[in-house]
Amino acid sequence: MGFINNAKADVATKAAADAYQQGRHILTFKIIEASTAHRATGLMTGVGDQIEAIEAQGWHLTNMAAAEGKALSGDRTALICLFRRRQ
């Protein structure tokens, strides 16, 4: 995992830990794919790392929706993830 993906996983970890400590039961989190080859089949760079970071804080991924967008940095896929607190 590269520097940027590490930083994104750290942000995910902090957001998940904060929401858990606040007693939240649902966490929605936007994950933006790092890869520029969005039309190619394959791994979505950094996505799994962020999901694992959130789930390690006591959450479980229950739903995910994807959308493609174009920003200054090029085409990217954004995933909106719904996590529920583990009981």
N, C-alpha and C positions, 0 to 999 in steps of 0.2 A: 504494500500500500504506500503510495507516495505522500509527499508533504501535504498537498491540498486535500487528499482523501482522509488523511489523519486528522486534519483540522475540521473537516466536515463531520467526521465521526465524533470528535470531541464536542462539537456544538450539539449534535444529536444526544450524546450522553448527558450533557448538562441540562438540556431542555427536558429530557425524560426524567431525570432524577428530580429536578425542581417540581415538575407536575406531580410526580409520585408523592413527594414530601408534602405538597399542598393538598393531598387527598383526592386529586382528580381521578375520575374513573375512565375518561376518554381523552386520548391525545391524538390530535391531527398534526401531521408533519409533512412538509413538502421536501422531497428529495429531487435534486436536479442531477441528471446523469452527466458524468464527466466526459464521456466519449464524444468525439466529433463525428463518428461514423454511425449516426443514428439510424440509418436505413439498413445497416448490416445486421445479420443475425449473429448473436453472440452475447458475451457477458456485458452487463451494464456496469461499467467501471464505478466503483465506490458505493453503489446502491446497497449491495449485500452487507458491506461493512457498517453502513449507517443503520440498517434494519437490525443487525446483530447488536449494535451498540445500544439501541433503544430497548430491545427485548432483554438485554442483560440487566436493565434497570427495573424489571418487573412488569413489563408490558408484553402483549401478544398481538401481532399483526392480524387483523381480521378482515380488512378490505383495502383495496388499492385501485386507484383510477389513474390513467395516464393521459397526458396531453403533450403535443409537440408545439414548440414555439421557437421564434427566432428573436434573438437578442443581439446585442453588440458583439457577443462572443461567438455567434453562429447558432445553428440549429441544435436544440437540446430537447430531451424528453424530460418532462417534469412528472413526478409521481406524487399523488396526494394519498398518503397512507393514514388509515384509521387504526389506531391501536387501542386495545382495551386493557385495563389493569388486571393483572392476574390475581386471583383470589387465594 
